[in-house]
Amino acid sequence: MTQEEIISKINDFLVDEFEVDPADIQPDAPLQETLDLDSLDYVDLVVVIESNFGFKVKGEDFMEIKTFQDFYDYILVKVKEQA
């Protein structure tokens, strides 16, 4: 899977799961505020990541994720580690 395919897959499930406008998903946009995430939403996000990409997510991994680009980079690294 290419980087573009992974980012497209991420954006698709964010739109579906969190009902966010695709135009609001920008690399430098703040993830938490844009998706309006609360603690339960983070749990949902972890489940969606794990089911779509097949790796386990640790809660502390999200401490460094501020923007959509941070989120993309995190998933891209984890997917490459799996390969």
C-alpha positions in Angstrom: 0.0 0.0 0.0 1.4 3.4 -1.0 1.5 6.4 1.3 -1.3 8.0 -0.8 -3.5 4.9 -0.5 -2.9 4.8 3.3 -3.8 8.5 3.7 -6.9 8.1 1.5 -8.0 5.1 3.6 -7.5 7.1 6.8 -9.5 10.1 5.5 -12.3 7.8 4.3 -12.7 6.2 7.7 -12.5 9.6 9.5 -15.3 10.9 7.3 -17.4 7.8 7.9 -16.8 7.3 11.6 -16.6 10.9 12.8 -18.9 12.6 10.3 -16.3 15.2 9.5 -16.4 17.3 6.3 -13.6 16.0 4.0 -12.6 19.6 3.4 -11.8 20.0 7.1 -9.2 17.3 6.9 -6.0 19.2 6.2 -2.4 18.1 7.2 -1.8 21.0 9.5 -5.4 21.0 11.0 -5.6 20.0 14.7 -6.9 16.4 14.9 -8.7 16.6 18.2 -10.5 19.9 17.6 -11.4 19.0 13.9 -12.9 15.6 14.8 -14.3 16.9 18.1 -12.8 14.0 20.0 -13.6 13.1 23.6 -12.2 10.2 25.5 -14.7 7.7 24.1 -14.0 8.9 20.6 -10.4 8.1 21.1 -11.4 4.6 21.9 -13.4 4.4 18.7 -10.5 5.8 16.8 -8.1 3.2 18.2 -10.6 0.4 17.3 -10.9 1.8 13.7 -7.1 2.0 13.3 -6.6 -1.5 14.6 -9.3 -3.0 12.4 -8.1 -1.1 9.2 -4.4 -1.5 9.6 -3.9 -4.6 11.9 -1.6 -3.2 14.6 -2.2 -2.5 18.2 -2.3 1.2 19.3 -1.0 2.3 22.7 -2.7 5.2 24.4 0.5 7.0 25.0 1.1 7.0 21.2 -1.6 9.7 20.9 0.2 12.1 23.3 2.4 13.3 20.4 -0.3 13.4 17.8 -1.5 17.0 17.4 -2.3 17.4 13.7 -3.6 15.2 10.9 0.0 15.0 9.5 1.2 13.7 12.9 -1.6 11.1 12.7 -0.7 10.1 9.1 3.0 9.9 10.0 2.2 7.7 13.0 0.2 5.2 11.0 2.7 5.2 8.1 5.5 4.3 10.5 3.4 1.5 12.1 2.4 0.1 8.8 6.0 0.0 7.6 7.1 -1.7 10.8 4.6 -4.4 10.1 5.8 -5.0 6.5 
